[in-house]
Amino acid sequence: WTLTLAWGAAGLALVALGFRVLRRSWRYAGLVLLFLALVKIVTRDLGDVDTNVRILSYLGLGLILLAVSWGYARFDARAGGGGRP
């Protein structure tokens, strides 16, 4: 779990920093890290947990992904849809 949390935190930080300095490549790198963390959670981390915990974890992940996509769409519009590559 520690590695997964580190990837997720680094991904969120890169996305936020990419919006702050208007670097699209940093935002994309952050999204890739978030995707890798998600794949690791689904394939490795939740493989041996109880069904109820797994269901709650997937619901939580879905809410986090919705929040990230909403934030990305909102701040991308503010950043002019791109910025520097």
HTML snippet that shows the backbone in 3Dmol.js (N, CA, C, O; Angstrom):
<script src="https://3Dmol.org/build/3Dmol-min.js"></script>
<div id="view" style="width:600px;height:400px;position:relative"></div>
<script>
const pdb = `
ATOM      1  N   TRP A   1       0.807  -1.193   0.000  1.00  0.00           N
ATOM      2  CA  TRP A   1       0.000   0.000   0.000  1.00  0.00           C
ATOM      3  C   TRP A   1       0.852   1.260   0.000  1.00  0.00           C
ATOM      4  O   TRP A   1       0.446   2.271  -0.571  1.00  0.00           O
ATOM      5  N   THR A   2       2.009   1.224   0.618  1.00  0.00           N
ATOM      6  CA  THR A   2       2.845   2.413   0.723  1.00  0.00           C
ATOM      7  C   THR A   2       3.292   2.900  -0.648  1.00  0.00           C
ATOM      8  O   THR A   2       3.243   4.097  -0.931  1.00  0.00           O
ATOM      9  N   LEU A   3       3.724   1.981  -1.493  1.00  0.00           N
ATOM     10  CA  LEU A   3       4.150   2.353  -2.843  1.00  0.00           C
ATOM     11  C   LEU A   3       2.978   2.928  -3.636  1.00  0.00           C
ATOM     12  O   LEU A   3       3.141   3.909  -4.362  1.00  0.00           O
ATOM     13  N   THR A   4       1.818   2.329  -3.502  1.00  0.00           N
ATOM     14  CA  THR A   4       0.629   2.801  -4.207  1.00  0.00           C
ATOM     15  C   THR A   4       0.250   4.205  -3.754  1.00  0.00           C
ATOM     16  O   THR A   4      -0.069   5.063  -4.576  1.00  0.00           O
ATOM     17  N   LEU A   5       0.284   4.435  -2.451  1.00  0.00           N
ATOM     18  CA  LEU A   5      -0.015   5.778  -1.933  1.00  0.00           C
ATOM     19  C   LEU A   5       1.012   6.796  -2.408  1.00  0.00           C
ATOM     20  O   LEU A   5       0.662   7.933  -2.726  1.00  0.00           O
ATOM     21  N   ALA A   6       2.273   6.394  -2.456  1.00  0.00           N
ATOM     22  CA  ALA A   6       3.315   7.304  -2.931  1.00  0.00           C
ATOM     23  C   ALA A   6       3.100   7.660  -4.400  1.00  0.00           C
ATOM     24  O   ALA A   6       3.243   8.819  -4.788  1.00  0.00           O
ATOM     25  N   TRP A   7       2.758   6.665  -5.216  1.00  0.00           N
ATOM     26  CA  TRP A   7       2.476   6.936  -6.630  1.00  0.00           C
ATOM     27  C   TRP A   7       1.273   7.863  -6.772  1.00  0.00           C
ATOM     28  O   TRP A   7       1.294   8.798  -7.573  1.00  0.00           O
ATOM     29  N   GLY A   8       0.234   7.604  -5.999  1.00  0.00           N
ATOM     30  CA  GLY A   8      -0.955   8.447  -6.066  1.00  0.00           C
ATOM     31  C   GLY A   8      -0.672   9.873  -5.625  1.00  0.00           C
ATOM     32  O   GLY A   8      -1.119  10.825  -6.265  1.00  0.00           O
ATOM     33  N   ALA A   9       0.066  10.024  -4.535  1.00  0.00           N
ATOM     34  CA  ALA A   9       0.398  11.375  -4.041  1.00  0.00           C
ATOM     35  C   ALA A   9       1.292  12.108  -5.037  1.00  0.00           C
ATOM     36  O   ALA A   9       1.101  13.297  -5.290  1.00  0.00           O
ATOM     37  N   ALA A  10       2.266  11.398  -5.600  1.00  0.00           N
ATOM     38  CA  ALA A  10       3.142  12.024  -6.592  1.00  0.00           C
ATOM     39  C   ALA A  10       2.349  12.404  -7.842  1.00  0.00           C
ATOM     40  O   ALA A  10       2.588  13.458  -8.430  1.00  0.00           O
ATOM     41  N   GLY A  11       1.418  11.559  -8.246  1.00  0.00           N
ATOM     42  CA  GLY A  11       0.592  11.868  -9.409  1.00  0.00           C
ATOM     43  C   GLY A  11      -0.268  13.098  -9.181  1.00  0.00           C
ATOM     44  O   GLY A  11      -0.349  13.971 -10.045  1.00  0.00           O
ATOM     45  N   LEU A  12      -0.912  13.173  -8.019  1.00  0.00           N
ATOM     46  CA  LEU A  12      -1.724  14.353  -7.704  1.00  0.00           C
ATOM     47  C   LEU A  12      -0.872  15.608  -7.623  1.00  0.00           C
ATOM     48  O   LEU A  12      -1.281  16.673  -8.085  1.00  0.00           O
ATOM     49  N   ALA A  13       0.322  15.483  -7.032  1.00  0.00           N
ATOM     50  CA  ALA A  13       1.213  16.640  -6.932  1.00  0.00           C
ATOM     51  C   ALA A  13       1.656  17.113  -8.311  1.00  0.00           C
ATOM     52  O   ALA A  13       1.718  18.315  -8.567  1.00  0.00           O
ATOM     53  N   LEU A  14       1.962  16.170  -9.201  1.00  0.00           N
ATOM     54  CA  LEU A  14       2.367  16.554 -10.559  1.00  0.00           C
ATOM     55  C   LEU A  14       1.234  17.224 -11.323  1.00  0.00           C
ATOM     56  O   LEU A  14       1.457  18.192 -12.050  1.00  0.00           O
ATOM     57  N   VAL A  15       0.035  16.716 -11.159  1.00  0.00           N
ATOM     58  CA  VAL A  15      -1.120  17.341 -11.832  1.00  0.00           C
ATOM     59  C   VAL A  15      -1.314  18.757 -11.303  1.00  0.00           C
ATOM     60  O   VAL A  15      -1.490  19.692 -12.083  1.00  0.00           O
ATOM     61  N   ALA A  16      -1.282  18.918  -9.988  1.00  0.00           N
ATOM     62  CA  ALA A  16      -1.475  20.245  -9.391  1.00  0.00           C
ATOM     63  C   ALA A  16      -0.358  21.197  -9.800  1.00  0.00           C
ATOM     64  O   ALA A  16      -0.615  22.353 -10.138  1.00  0.00           O
ATOM     65  N   LEU A  17       0.875  20.717  -9.769  1.00  0.00           N
ATOM     66  CA  LEU A  17       2.000  21.562 -10.161  1.00  0.00           C
ATOM     67  C   LEU A  17       1.941  21.900 -11.645  1.00  0.00           C
ATOM     68  O   LEU A  17       2.301  23.004 -12.053  1.00  0.00           O
ATOM     69  N   GLY A  18       1.487  20.948 -12.447  1.00  0.00           N
ATOM     70  CA  GLY A  18       1.345  21.207 -13.877  1.00  0.00           C
ATOM     71  C   GLY A  18       0.339  22.310 -14.167  1.00  0.00           C
ATOM     72  O   GLY A  18       0.526  23.093 -15.098  1.00  0.00           O
ATOM     73  N   PHE A  19      -0.725  22.376 -13.376  1.00  0.00           N
ATOM     74  CA  PHE A  19      -1.674  23.479 -13.537  1.00  0.00           C
ATOM     75  C   PHE A  19      -1.087  24.785 -13.037  1.00  0.00           C
ATOM     76  O   PHE A  19      -1.341  25.848 -13.603  1.00  0.00           O
ATOM     77  N   ARG A  20      -0.307  24.701 -11.982  1.00  0.00           N
ATOM     78  CA  ARG A  20       0.260  25.926 -11.396  1.00  0.00           C
ATOM     79  C   ARG A  20       1.243  26.600 -12.344  1.00  0.00           C
ATOM     80  O   ARG A  20       1.231  27.823 -12.492  1.00  0.00           O
ATOM     81  N   VAL A  21       2.096  25.800 -12.989  1.00  0.00           N
ATOM     82  CA  VAL A  21       3.113  26.377 -13.878  1.00  0.00           C
ATOM     83  C   VAL A  21       2.744  26.230 -15.354  1.00  0.00           C
ATOM     84  O   VAL A  21       3.559  26.513 -16.232  1.00  0.00           O
ATOM     85  N   LEU A  22       1.518  25.789 -15.624  1.00  0.00           N
ATOM     86  CA  LEU A  22       0.990  25.641 -16.983  1.00  0.00           C
ATOM     87  C   LEU A  22       1.868  24.746 -17.854  1.00  0.00           C
ATOM     88  O   LEU A  22       2.241  25.110 -18.970  1.00  0.00           O
ATOM     89  N   ARG A  23       2.189  23.570 -17.322  1.00  0.00           N
ATOM     90  CA  ARG A  23       2.941  22.574 -18.078  1.00  0.00           C
ATOM     91  C   ARG A  23       2.068  21.356 -18.319  1.00  0.00           C
ATOM     92  O   ARG A  23       1.793  20.581 -17.402  1.00  0.00           O
ATOM     93  N   ARG A  24       1.643  21.198 -19.543  1.00  0.00           N
ATOM     94  CA  ARG A  24       0.769  20.085 -19.907  1.00  0.00           C
ATOM     95  C   ARG A  24       1.475  18.737 -19.718  1.00  0.00           C
ATOM     96  O   ARG A  24       0.852  17.765 -19.291  1.00  0.00           O
ATOM     97  N   SER A  25       2.770  18.678 -20.033  1.00  0.00           N
ATOM     98  CA  SER A  25       3.506  17.419 -19.904  1.00  0.00           C
ATOM     99  C   SER A  25       3.571  16.951 -18.449  1.00  0.00           C
ATOM    100  O   SER A  25       3.544  15.748 -18.191  1.00  0.00           O
ATOM    101  N   TRP A  26       3.657  17.880 -17.497  1.00  0.00           N
ATOM    102  CA  TRP A  26       3.658  17.508 -16.079  1.00  0.00           C
ATOM    103  C   TRP A  26       2.296  16.957 -15.672  1.00  0.00           C
ATOM    104  O   TRP A  26       2.205  16.008 -14.893  1.00  0.00           O
ATOM    105  N   ARG A  27       1.241  17.564 -16.207  1.00  0.00           N
ATOM    106  CA  ARG A  27      -0.106  17.062 -15.896  1.00  0.00           C
ATOM    107  C   ARG A  27      -0.293  15.659 -16.446  1.00  0.00           C
ATOM    108  O   ARG A  27      -0.856  14.797 -15.772  1.00  0.00           O
ATOM    109  N   TYR A  28       0.174  15.423 -17.663  1.00  0.00           N
ATOM    110  CA  TYR A  28       0.057  14.095 -18.251  1.00  0.00           C
ATOM    111  C   TYR A  28       0.879  13.072 -17.461  1.00  0.00           C
ATOM    112  O   TYR A  28       0.427  11.946 -17.253  1.00  0.00           O
ATOM    113  N   ALA A  29       2.062  13.448 -17.028  1.00  0.00           N
ATOM    114  CA  ALA A  29       2.890  12.543 -16.220  1.00  0.00           C
ATOM    115  C   ALA A  29       2.176  12.206 -14.910  1.00  0.00           C
ATOM    116  O   ALA A  29       2.223  11.064 -14.452  1.00  0.00           O
ATOM    117  N   GLY A  30       1.525  13.186 -14.314  1.00  0.00           N
ATOM    118  CA  GLY A  30       0.762  12.935 -13.097  1.00  0.00           C
ATOM    119  C   GLY A  30      -0.404  11.999 -13.334  1.00  0.00           C
ATOM    120  O   GLY A  30      -0.686  11.130 -12.509  1.00  0.00           O
ATOM    121  N   LEU A  31      -1.081  12.171 -14.453  1.00  0.00           N
ATOM    122  CA  LEU A  31      -2.191  11.269 -14.782  1.00  0.00           C
ATOM    123  C   LEU A  31      -1.698   9.849 -15.031  1.00  0.00           C
ATOM    124  O   LEU A  31      -2.382   8.889 -14.676  1.00  0.00           O
ATOM    125  N   VAL A  32      -0.524   9.702 -15.634  1.00  0.00           N
ATOM    126  CA  VAL A  32       0.054   8.371 -15.850  1.00  0.00           C
ATOM    127  C   VAL A  32       0.372   7.721 -14.508  1.00  0.00           C
ATOM    128  O   VAL A  32       0.100   6.536 -14.317  1.00  0.00           O
ATOM    129  N   LEU A  33       0.945   8.484 -13.574  1.00  0.00           N
ATOM    130  CA  LEU A  33       1.223   7.930 -12.249  1.00  0.00           C
ATOM    131  C   LEU A  33      -0.068   7.518 -11.537  1.00  0.00           C
ATOM    132  O   LEU A  33      -0.118   6.470 -10.893  1.00  0.00           O
ATOM    133  N   LEU A  34      -1.098   8.333 -11.654  1.00  0.00           N
ATOM    134  CA  LEU A  34      -2.383   7.970 -11.058  1.00  0.00           C
ATOM    135  C   LEU A  34      -2.943   6.701 -11.692  1.00  0.00           C
ATOM    136  O   LEU A  34      -3.500   5.851 -10.998  1.00  0.00           O
ATOM    137  N   PHE A  35      -2.798   6.572 -12.994  1.00  0.00           N
ATOM    138  CA  PHE A  35      -3.265   5.373 -13.686  1.00  0.00           C
ATOM    139  C   PHE A  35      -2.493   4.142 -13.213  1.00  0.00           C
ATOM    140  O   PHE A  35      -3.092   3.093 -12.976  1.00  0.00           O
ATOM    141  N   LEU A  36      -1.170   4.256 -13.073  1.00  0.00           N
ATOM    142  CA  LEU A  36      -0.365   3.130 -12.601  1.00  0.00           C
ATOM    143  C   LEU A  36      -0.755   2.734 -11.179  1.00  0.00           C
ATOM    144  O   LEU A  36      -0.816   1.548 -10.856  1.00  0.00           O
ATOM    145  N   ALA A  37      -1.017   3.723 -10.335  1.00  0.00           N
ATOM    146  CA  ALA A  37      -1.464   3.422  -8.969  1.00  0.00           C
ATOM    147  C   ALA A  37      -2.810   2.709  -8.997  1.00  0.00           C
ATOM    148  O   ALA A  37      -3.026   1.770  -8.231  1.00  0.00           O
ATOM    149  N   LEU A  38      -3.706   3.138  -9.859  1.00  0.00           N
ATOM    150  CA  LEU A  38      -5.017   2.502  -9.973  1.00  0.00           C
ATOM    151  C   LEU A  38      -4.886   1.060 -10.438  1.00  0.00           C
ATOM    152  O   LEU A  38      -5.541   0.170  -9.894  1.00  0.00           O
ATOM    153  N   VAL A  39      -4.053   0.822 -11.434  1.00  0.00           N
ATOM    154  CA  VAL A  39      -3.851  -0.545 -11.935  1.00  0.00           C
ATOM    155  C   VAL A  39      -3.259  -1.424 -10.838  1.00  0.00           C
ATOM    156  O   VAL A  39      -3.656  -2.579 -10.685  1.00  0.00           O
ATOM    157  N   LYS A  40      -2.316  -0.886 -10.077  1.00  0.00           N
ATOM    158  CA  LYS A  40      -1.717  -1.668  -8.991  1.00  0.00           C
ATOM    159  C   LYS A  40      -2.743  -1.983  -7.906  1.00  0.00           C
ATOM    160  O   LYS A  40      -2.747  -3.087  -7.361  1.00  0.00           O
ATOM    161  N   ILE A  41      -3.597  -1.038  -7.593  1.00  0.00           N
ATOM    162  CA  ILE A  41      -4.626  -1.283  -6.589  1.00  0.00           C
ATOM    163  C   ILE A  41      -5.556  -2.403  -7.042  1.00  0.00           C
ATOM    164  O   ILE A  41      -5.854  -3.322  -6.278  1.00  0.00           O
ATOM    165  N   VAL A  42      -6.009  -2.321  -8.281  1.00  0.00           N
ATOM    166  CA  VAL A  42      -6.981  -3.291  -8.788  1.00  0.00           C
ATOM    167  C   VAL A  42      -6.360  -4.674  -8.940  1.00  0.00           C
ATOM    168  O   VAL A  42      -7.002  -5.676  -8.626  1.00  0.00           O
ATOM    169  N   THR A  43      -5.128  -4.740  -9.413  1.00  0.00           N
ATOM    170  CA  THR A  43      -4.535  -6.046  -9.712  1.00  0.00           C
ATOM    171  C   THR A  43      -3.812  -6.680  -8.538  1.00  0.00           C
ATOM    172  O   THR A  43      -3.778  -7.907  -8.441  1.00  0.00           O
ATOM    173  N   ARG A  44      -3.236  -5.895  -7.646  1.00  0.00           N
ATOM    174  CA  ARG A  44      -2.398  -6.474  -6.593  1.00  0.00           C
ATOM    175  C   ARG A  44      -2.925  -6.224  -5.186  1.00  0.00           C
ATOM    176  O   ARG A  44      -3.049  -7.156  -4.391  1.00  0.00           O
ATOM    177  N   ASP A  45      -3.233  -4.972  -4.878  1.00  0.00           N
ATOM    178  CA  ASP A  45      -3.508  -4.603  -3.494  1.00  0.00           C
ATOM    179  C   ASP A  45      -4.845  -5.122  -2.973  1.00  0.00           C
ATOM    180  O   ASP A  45      -4.946  -5.471  -1.796  1.00  0.00           O
ATOM    181  N   LEU A  46      -5.860  -5.182  -3.809  1.00  0.00           N
ATOM    182  CA  LEU A  46      -7.182  -5.608  -3.350  1.00  0.00           C
ATOM    183  C   LEU A  46      -7.480  -7.068  -3.651  1.00  0.00           C
ATOM    184  O   LEU A  46      -8.622  -7.507  -3.516  1.00  0.00           O
ATOM    185  N   GLY A  47      -6.481  -7.814  -4.052  1.00  0.00           N
ATOM    186  CA  GLY A  47      -6.696  -9.198  -4.417  1.00  0.00           C
ATOM    187  C   GLY A  47      -7.029 -10.117  -3.258  1.00  0.00           C
ATOM    188  O   GLY A  47      -7.742 -11.104  -3.440  1.00  0.00           O
ATOM    189  N   ASP A  48      -6.531  -9.815  -2.077  1.00  0.00           N
ATOM    190  CA  ASP A  48      -6.716 -10.736  -0.956  1.00  0.00           C
ATOM    191  C   ASP A  48      -7.460 -10.113   0.226  1.00  0.00           C
ATOM    192  O   ASP A  48      -7.254 -10.516   1.371  1.00  0.00           O
ATOM    193  N   VAL A  49      -8.309  -9.149  -0.042  1.00  0.00           N
ATOM    194  CA  VAL A  49      -9.102  -8.548   1.033  1.00  0.00           C
ATOM    195  C   VAL A  49     -10.539  -9.083   0.977  1.00  0.00           C
ATOM    196  O   VAL A  49     -10.965  -9.679  -0.013  1.00  0.00           O
ATOM    197  N   ASP A  50     -11.249  -8.856   2.048  1.00  0.00           N
ATOM    198  CA  ASP A  50     -12.640  -9.289   2.153  1.00  0.00           C
ATOM    199  C   ASP A  50     -13.502  -8.604   1.092  1.00  0.00           C
ATOM    200  O   ASP A  50     -13.196  -7.493   0.658  1.00  0.00           O
ATOM    201  N   THR A  51     -14.556  -9.255   0.687  1.00  0.00           N
ATOM    202  CA  THR A  51     -15.423  -8.737  -0.377  1.00  0.00           C
ATOM    203  C   THR A  51     -16.022  -7.384  -0.014  1.00  0.00           C
ATOM    204  O   THR A  51     -16.054  -6.481  -0.850  1.00  0.00           O
ATOM    205  N   ASN A  52     -16.495  -7.233   1.214  1.00  0.00           N
ATOM    206  CA  ASN A  52     -17.098  -5.956   1.613  1.00  0.00           C
ATOM    207  C   ASN A  52     -16.077  -4.823   1.584  1.00  0.00           C
ATOM    208  O   ASN A  52     -16.392  -3.714   1.155  1.00  0.00           O
ATOM    209  N   VAL A  53     -14.866  -5.095   2.034  1.00  0.00           N
ATOM    210  CA  VAL A  53     -13.806  -4.086   2.004  1.00  0.00           C
ATOM    211  C   VAL A  53     -13.462  -3.746   0.560  1.00  0.00           C
ATOM    212  O   VAL A  53     -13.217  -2.584   0.235  1.00  0.00           O
ATOM    213  N   ARG A  54     -13.443  -4.757  -0.308  1.00  0.00           N
ATOM    214  CA  ARG A  54     -13.137  -4.528  -1.715  1.00  0.00           C
ATOM    215  C   ARG A  54     -14.210  -3.650  -2.366  1.00  0.00           C
ATOM    216  O   ARG A  54     -13.890  -2.751  -3.144  1.00  0.00           O
ATOM    217  N   ILE A  55     -15.473  -3.909  -2.049  1.00  0.00           N
ATOM    218  CA  ILE A  55     -16.568  -3.104  -2.610  1.00  0.00           C
ATOM    219  C   ILE A  55     -16.447  -1.657  -2.151  1.00  0.00           C
ATOM    220  O   ILE A  55     -16.569  -0.737  -2.960  1.00  0.00           O
ATOM    221  N   LEU A  56     -16.208  -1.451  -0.864  1.00  0.00           N
ATOM    222  CA  LEU A  56     -16.050  -0.085  -0.349  1.00  0.00           C
ATOM    223  C   LEU A  56     -14.825   0.598  -0.950  1.00  0.00           C
ATOM    224  O   LEU A  56     -14.851   1.799  -1.219  1.00  0.00           O
ATOM    225  N   SER A  57     -13.761  -0.160  -1.158  1.00  0.00           N
ATOM    226  CA  SER A  57     -12.558   0.401  -1.764  1.00  0.00           C
ATOM    227  C   SER A  57     -12.814   0.839  -3.201  1.00  0.00           C
ATOM    228  O   SER A  57     -12.354   1.902  -3.619  1.00  0.00           O
ATOM    229  N   TYR A  58     -13.548   0.025  -3.959  1.00  0.00           N
ATOM    230  CA  TYR A  58     -13.868   0.399  -5.330  1.00  0.00           C
ATOM    231  C   TYR A  58     -14.791   1.620  -5.378  1.00  0.00           C
ATOM    232  O   TYR A  58     -14.649   2.470  -6.257  1.00  0.00           O
ATOM    233  N   LEU A  59     -15.722   1.708  -4.452  1.00  0.00           N
ATOM    234  CA  LEU A  59     -16.566   2.904  -4.382  1.00  0.00           C
ATOM    235  C   LEU A  59     -15.735   4.144  -4.071  1.00  0.00           C
ATOM    236  O   LEU A  59     -15.925   5.197  -4.679  1.00  0.00           O
ATOM    237  N   GLY A  60     -14.815   4.010  -3.121  1.00  0.00           N
ATOM    238  CA  GLY A  60     -13.923   5.125  -2.785  1.00  0.00           C
ATOM    239  C   GLY A  60     -13.047   5.521  -3.956  1.00  0.00           C
ATOM    240  O   GLY A  60     -12.860   6.708  -4.225  1.00  0.00           O
ATOM    241  N   LEU A  61     -12.505   4.524  -4.658  1.00  0.00           N
ATOM    242  CA  LEU A  61     -11.690   4.817  -5.840  1.00  0.00           C
ATOM    243  C   LEU A  61     -12.508   5.524  -6.911  1.00  0.00           C
ATOM    244  O   LEU A  61     -12.020   6.451  -7.558  1.00  0.00           O
ATOM    245  N   GLY A  62     -13.737   5.095  -7.098  1.00  0.00           N
ATOM    246  CA  GLY A  62     -14.605   5.753  -8.077  1.00  0.00           C
ATOM    247  C   GLY A  62     -14.853   7.205  -7.726  1.00  0.00           C
ATOM    248  O   GLY A  62     -14.831   8.071  -8.601  1.00  0.00           O
ATOM    249  N   LEU A  63     -15.088   7.479  -6.451  1.00  0.00           N
ATOM    250  CA  LEU A  63     -15.295   8.870  -6.017  1.00  0.00           C
ATOM    251  C   LEU A  63     -14.035   9.706  -6.199  1.00  0.00           C
ATOM    252  O   LEU A  63     -14.107  10.869  -6.598  1.00  0.00           O
ATOM    253  N   ILE A  64     -12.884   9.116  -5.906  1.00  0.00           N
ATOM    254  CA  ILE A  64     -11.622   9.832  -6.112  1.00  0.00           C
ATOM    255  C   ILE A  64     -11.409  10.128  -7.587  1.00  0.00           C
ATOM    256  O   ILE A  64     -11.002  11.234  -7.944  1.00  0.00           O
ATOM    257  N   LEU A  65     -11.680   9.152  -8.449  1.00  0.00           N
ATOM    258  CA  LEU A  65     -11.520   9.373  -9.890  1.00  0.00           C
ATOM    259  C   LEU A  65     -12.488  10.428 -10.411  1.00  0.00           C
ATOM    260  O   LEU A  65     -12.125  11.232 -11.270  1.00  0.00           O
ATOM    261  N   LEU A  66     -13.711  10.432  -9.901  1.00  0.00           N
ATOM    262  CA  LEU A  66     -14.654  11.485 -10.281  1.00  0.00           C
ATOM    263  C   LEU A  66     -14.163  12.858  -9.848  1.00  0.00           C
ATOM    264  O   LEU A  66     -14.269  13.821 -10.607  1.00  0.00           O
ATOM    265  N   ALA A  67     -13.629  12.958  -8.640  1.00  0.00           N
ATOM    266  CA  ALA A  67     -13.114  14.236  -8.140  1.00  0.00           C
ATOM    267  C   ALA A  67     -11.919  14.706  -8.970  1.00  0.00           C
ATOM    268  O   ALA A  67     -11.813  15.889  -9.293  1.00  0.00           O
ATOM    269  N   VAL A  68     -11.025  13.787  -9.312  1.00  0.00           N
ATOM    270  CA  VAL A  68      -9.862  14.159 -10.126  1.00  0.00           C
ATOM    271  C   VAL A  68     -10.300  14.616 -11.508  1.00  0.00           C
ATOM    272  O   VAL A  68      -9.791  15.616 -12.015  1.00  0.00           O
ATOM    273  N   SER A  69     -11.237  13.900 -12.125  1.00  0.00           N
ATOM    274  CA  SER A  69     -11.675  14.297 -13.467  1.00  0.00           C
ATOM    275  C   SER A  69     -12.421  15.621 -13.433  1.00  0.00           C
ATOM    276  O   SER A  69     -12.265  16.436 -14.343  1.00  0.00           O
ATOM    277  N   TRP A  70     -13.235  15.854 -12.398  1.00  0.00           N
ATOM    278  CA  TRP A  70     -13.922  17.138 -12.271  1.00  0.00           C
ATOM    279  C   TRP A  70     -12.915  18.266 -12.084  1.00  0.00           C
ATOM    280  O   TRP A  70     -13.019  19.308 -12.731  1.00  0.00           O
ATOM    281  N   GLY A  71     -11.946  18.061 -11.205  1.00  0.00           N
ATOM    282  CA  GLY A  71     -10.927  19.086 -10.977  1.00  0.00           C
ATOM    283  C   GLY A  71     -10.087  19.347 -12.208  1.00  0.00           C
ATOM    284  O   GLY A  71      -9.760  20.494 -12.512  1.00  0.00           O
ATOM    285  N   TYR A  72      -9.737  18.284 -12.919  1.00  0.00           N
ATOM    286  CA  TYR A  72      -8.935  18.455 -14.128  1.00  0.00           C
ATOM    287  C   TYR A  72      -9.703  19.261 -15.167  1.00  0.00           C
ATOM    288  O   TYR A  72      -9.146  20.175 -15.777  1.00  0.00           O
ATOM    289  N   ALA A  73     -10.972  18.934 -15.376  1.00  0.00           N
ATOM    290  CA  ALA A  73     -11.774  19.666 -16.361  1.00  0.00           C
ATOM    291  C   ALA A  73     -11.961  21.120 -15.947  1.00  0.00           C
ATOM    292  O   ALA A  73     -11.918  22.013 -16.793  1.00  0.00           O
ATOM    293  N   ARG A  74     -12.165  21.364 -14.675  1.00  0.00           N
ATOM    294  CA  ARG A  74     -12.376  22.731 -14.197  1.00  0.00           C
ATOM    295  C   ARG A  74     -11.110  23.571 -14.340  1.00  0.00           C
ATOM    296  O   ARG A  74     -11.165  24.689 -14.851  1.00  0.00           O
ATOM    297  N   PHE A  75      -9.981  23.048 -13.897  1.00  0.00           N
ATOM    298  CA  PHE A  75      -8.751  23.829 -13.931  1.00  0.00           C
ATOM    299  C   PHE A  75      -8.144  23.876 -15.336  1.00  0.00           C
ATOM    300  O   PHE A  75      -7.434  24.824 -15.671  1.00  0.00           O
ATOM    301  N   ASP A  76      -8.419  22.859 -16.159  1.00  0.00           N
ATOM    302  CA  ASP A  76      -7.939  22.900 -17.533  1.00  0.00           C
ATOM    303  C   ASP A  76      -8.624  24.025 -18.302  1.00  0.00           C
ATOM    304  O   ASP A  76      -7.998  24.689 -19.127  1.00  0.00           O
ATOM    305  N   ALA A  77      -9.897  24.236 -18.033  1.00  0.00           N
ATOM    306  CA  ALA A  77     -10.624  25.338 -18.673  1.00  0.00           C
ATOM    307  C   ALA A  77     -10.053  26.678 -18.217  1.00  0.00           C
ATOM    308  O   ALA A  77      -9.931  27.604 -19.018  1.00  0.00           O
ATOM    309  N   ARG A  78      -9.710  26.787 -16.954  1.00  0.00           N
ATOM    310  CA  ARG A  78      -9.115  28.026 -16.430  1.00  0.00           C
ATOM    311  C   ARG A  78      -7.727  28.280 -16.986  1.00  0.00           C
ATOM    312  O   ARG A  78      -7.329  29.428 -17.186  1.00  0.00           O
ATOM    313  N   ALA A  79      -6.975  27.182 -17.241  1.00  0.00           N
ATOM    314  CA  ALA A  79      -5.620  27.306 -17.749  1.00  0.00           C
ATOM    315  C   ALA A  79      -5.602  27.531 -19.258  1.00  0.00           C
ATOM    316  O   ALA A  79      -4.532  27.553 -19.867  1.00  0.00           O
ATOM    317  N   GLY A  80      -6.733  27.691 -19.846  1.00  0.00           N
ATOM    318  CA  GLY A  80      -6.793  27.942 -21.276  1.00  0.00           C
ATOM    319  C   GLY A  80      -6.727  26.672 -22.104  1.00  0.00           C
ATOM    320  O   GLY A  80      -6.448  26.728 -23.301  1.00  0.00           O
ATOM    321  N   GLY A  81      -6.978  25.532 -21.487  1.00  0.00           N
ATOM    322  CA  GLY A  81      -7.016  24.273 -22.225  1.00  0.00           C
ATOM    323  C   GLY A  81      -5.664  23.735 -22.611  1.00  0.00           C
ATOM    324  O   GLY A  81      -5.574  22.850 -23.462  1.00  0.00           O
ATOM    325  N   GLY A  82      -4.633  24.231 -22.024  1.00  0.00           N
ATOM    326  CA  GLY A  82      -3.341  23.667 -22.427  1.00  0.00           C
ATOM    327  C   GLY A  82      -2.171  24.316 -21.747  1.00  0.00           C
ATOM    328  O   GLY A  82      -1.654  23.796 -20.759  1.00  0.00           O
ATOM    329  N   GLY A  83      -1.748  25.439 -22.260  1.00  0.00           N
ATOM    330  CA  GLY A  83      -0.532  26.032 -21.750  1.00  0.00           C
ATOM    331  C   GLY A  83       0.649  25.552 -22.544  1.00  0.00           C
ATOM    332  O   GLY A  83       0.506  25.103 -23.681  1.00  0.00           O
ATOM    333  N   ARG A  84       1.808  25.645 -21.952  1.00  0.00           N
ATOM    334  CA  ARG A  84       3.019  25.206 -22.630  1.00  0.00           C
ATOM    335  C   ARG A  84       3.083  23.692 -22.660  1.00  0.00           C
ATOM    336  O   ARG A  84       2.644  23.037 -21.715  1.00  0.00           O
ATOM    337  N   PRO A  85       3.624  23.124 -23.730  1.00  0.00           N
ATOM    338  CA  PRO A  85       3.713  21.647 -23.832  1.00  0.00           C
ATOM    339  C   PRO A  85       4.645  21.032 -22.884  1.00  0.00           C
ATOM    340  O   PRO A  85       4.802  19.811 -22.876  1.00  0.00           O
TER     341      PRO A  85
END
`;
const viewer = $3Dmol.createViewer("view");
viewer.addModel(pdb, "pdb");
viewer.setStyle({}, {cartoon: {color: "spectrum"}});
viewer.zoomTo();
viewer.render();
</script>
